[in-house]
Amino acid sequence: MPKLRELPSTRLVLIRNAIQRSHDPGRLLDHDDLGLSEEGRDKAERLRDRLAATGELADVTRLLSSNARRAIETAQVISPALGDLEPEPDCGFCEPHSGECDGMVVEEWLATLAQERLANWSPYAPKSPGGESYREGIERAARAFIEAVLANEGGTVVIVTQTVPLRASLWAFLSLPFHASYLYPEITDTGITEWIADGWLPDIGQMKARLVRYNDHAHLLPNAWGLP
């Protein structure tokens, strides 16, 4: 029987980045995207205003983000409502890395490097040589979330992250089969997913955590907090 190491209750608050500006034509980019679009900035500002009005994250002790520019800018926008904490970018919270196809026009990628992968799709196949598979991206993000909890026991950690890492949190903390990660409902831009972690099973690398909320995006609803 794995031995449980009890932890002080630690809040892990995951926020999906706001909408980015799009390249024309579209490109695959790990980190060097164009940052937030006007719509994306508006959504991030709505989240900031909500957090300032409710004080629901007034006890935040650390603000992390993925290395993607859109995630960093989202974190910067909401920072005033989080005690003006400086975002700390960490590649652990990024999407699966593209490898040699990074920066490539999407249509070119689909026509060349991804041809075999699309014909025989597997979550274990990298996007291109030197890249990560979906599975590897999920595992990397899961480790990063666990490390964030263990490094900030008893605190409240806010992490602005992306779609696949958000799925990784559900897979890791709920102990669901890996392929169940495909079934998770999409998370809205700036939606909040929150976990409370209070135990660690080091023998099996499992965090004891409970899901408090999933895809909370009330700040985007009409007339939320007096916003138009």
C-alpha positions in Angstrom: 0.0 0.0 0.0 1.6 3.4 -1.0 2.4 5.6 1.9 0.6 9.0 1.9 2.6 12.1 2.8 0.2 14.7 4.0 0.7 18.2 2.7 -0.6 21.6 3.8 -3.6 22.4 1.5 -2.2 24.0 -1.6 -4.3 25.8 -4.2 -3.3 25.3 -7.8 -5.3 27.7 -10.0 -4.9 27.1 -13.7 -6.0 29.7 -16.2 -6.1 29.2 -19.9 -4.4 31.9 -21.9 -6.5 34.5 -23.8 -6.8 34.5 -27.6 -3.7 35.3 -29.6 -3.2 37.3 -32.7 -3.1 35.0 -35.7 -0.3 34.7 -38.3 -1.5 34.9 -41.9 -0.9 32.2 -43.1 -1.1 30.2 -39.8 2.0 28.8 -38.4 3.0 26.2 -35.8 4.8 28.1 -33.0 6.0 26.8 -29.6 6.7 30.1 -28.0 7.2 33.0 -30.4 3.5 33.8 -31.2 2.2 37.3 -31.8 0.8 37.8 -28.3 -2.8 38.7 -27.4 -5.3 39.9 -30.0 -7.6 42.8 -29.1 -10.3 40.3 -28.2 -7.9 38.3 -26.1 -6.7 41.3 -24.2 -10.4 42.3 -23.5 -11.1 38.8 -22.0 -7.9 39.0 -19.9 -9.0 42.4 -18.6 -12.4 41.1 -17.8 -10.8 38.3 -15.7 -8.5 40.9 -14.0 -11.5 43.0 -13.1 -13.4 40.0 -11.8 -10.4 39.0 -9.6 -10.0 42.5 -8.3 -13.7 42.8 -7.5 -14.1 39.4 -5.8 -10.7 39.0 -4.1 -11.1 35.2 -4.7 -7.3 35.0 -5.4 -6.2 37.6 -2.9 -4.0 35.0 -1.1 -1.9 34.2 -4.3 1.7 33.5 -3.4 3.2 32.9 -6.9 2.2 33.6 -10.6 3.6 31.2 -13.2 3.0 30.9 -16.9 4.0 28.9 -19.9 6.7 30.4 -22.2 4.2 31.2 -24.9 3.9 35.0 -25.4 0.1 34.8 -25.3 0.3 33.2 -21.8 2.9 35.6 -20.5 0.8 38.6 -21.7 -2.3 37.1 -20.1 -0.5 36.8 -16.8 0.8 40.4 -17.1 -2.7 41.7 -17.6 -4.2 40.0 -14.6 -1.1 40.6 -12.4 -2.5 43.9 -10.8 -5.4 41.8 -9.3 -2.8 39.4 -7.9 -0.7 41.8 -5.9 1.4 42.8 -8.9 3.3 39.6 -8.9 5.8 39.2 -11.7 4.9 36.2 -14.0 7.5 33.5 -14.0 7.6 31.7 -17.4 8.2 27.9 -17.3 8.3 25.7 -20.4 6.8 22.9 -18.3 3.4 24.5 -18.8 3.6 24.7 -22.6 1.9 22.8 -25.4 3.8 19.7 -26.8 6.8 21.1 -28.6 6.8 21.1 -32.4 10.4 20.2 -33.1 11.7 20.8 -36.6 8.3 22.0 -37.8 8.3 24.9 -35.4 7.6 28.1 -37.4 6.3 26.2 -40.4 3.2 27.2 -42.2 0.4 24.8 -41.1 -0.5 23.8 -44.7 3.2 23.0 -45.4 3.4 20.9 -42.2 0.3 19.0 -43.1 1.6 18.3 -46.6 5.0 17.1 -45.7 6.2 16.2 -42.2 2.8 15.2 -40.8 1.7 13.1 -43.8 2.6 9.7 -42.3 1.5 10.8 -38.8 -2.0 11.8 -40.1 -2.4 8.5 -41.9 -1.5 6.5 -38.8 -2.2 8.9 -36.0 -0.8 8.0 -32.6 -0.6 10.1 -29.3 2.9 8.6 -29.1 4.2 10.1 -32.4 6.0 13.5 -32.3 4.8 16.3 -34.4 8.1 16.2 -36.3 11.7 15.1 -35.6 12.9 16.6 -32.4 9.4 17.4 -31.2 7.2 15.9 -28.5 4.2 13.6 -28.8 0.9 14.4 -27.2 1.7 11.8 -24.5 5.1 13.4 -23.8 3.5 16.8 -23.6 0.9 15.5 -21.1 3.5 13.8 -18.9 5.8 16.9 -18.9 3.0 19.2 -17.8 1.8 16.8 -15.2 5.2 16.7 -13.7 5.4 20.5 -13.7 2.1 20.8 -11.9 3.2 18.3 -9.2 6.5 20.1 -8.8 4.7 23.4 -8.5 2.6 22.0 -5.6 5.6 20.5 -3.8 7.6 23.7 -4.2 4.8 25.9 -2.8 3.2 23.8 0.0 0.4 25.7 1.7 0.3 28.5 -0.9 -1.9 29.6 -3.7 -0.2 29.2 -7.1 -1.8 30.7 -10.2 -0.5 29.3 -13.5 -1.5 30.7 -16.9 -1.2 27.7 -19.2 -2.6 26.1 -22.4 -5.0 23.4 -23.6 -2.9 20.3 -23.4 -1.4 21.1 -20.0 -4.9 21.8 -18.7 -5.9 18.3 -19.8 -2.7 17.0 -18.1 -3.9 18.3 -14.8 -7.2 16.3 -15.1 -5.4 13.1 -16.2 -2.7 13.4 -13.4 -4.9 14.4 -10.4 -8.0 12.3 -11.2 -6.0 9.2 -12.1 -8.0 8.6 -15.3 -6.7 6.5 -18.1 -4.5 8.4 -20.5 -6.8 8.2 -23.4 -9.6 9.8 -21.4 -7.8 13.1 -21.8 -9.2 13.3 -25.3 -12.8 13.4 -23.8 -12.3 16.4 -21.6 -14.5 19.3 -22.6 -12.7 22.3 -24.1 -11.8 25.1 -21.7 -12.8 28.6 -22.6 -10.1 31.3 -23.0 -9.3 32.7 -19.5 -11.4 30.0 -17.9 -10.3 28.9 -14.4 -9.7 25.4 -13.3 -8.8 25.0 -9.6 -7.3 22.1 -7.6 -6.7 21.7 -3.9 -3.8 19.3 -3.2 -3.2 18.0 0.3 -1.2 14.8 -0.1 1.6 13.1 -2.0 2.2 9.5 -2.8 5.9 9.5 -3.7 6.1 5.7 -4.3 3.8 6.0 -7.3 4.2 9.7 -8.2 0.6 10.5 -7.5 -0.8 13.7 -6.0 -3.9 13.6 -3.8 -6.0 16.5 -5.0 -9.6 17.4 -5.5 -11.2 19.5 -8.3 -12.8 22.7 -7.0 -14.0 24.2 -10.3 -13.6 23.5 -14.0 -13.7 26.1 -16.8 -15.1 28.8 -14.6 -15.6 31.8 -17.0 -18.3 33.7 -15.3 -16.5 37.0 -16.1 -17.3 36.5 -19.7 -21.0 36.3 -19.2 -23.2 39.4 -19.9 -23.3 42.0 -17.2 -20.8 40.1 -15.0 -19.4 42.5 -12.4 -21.0 45.4 -14.2 -19.1 44.8 -17.4 -20.8 45.4 -20.7 
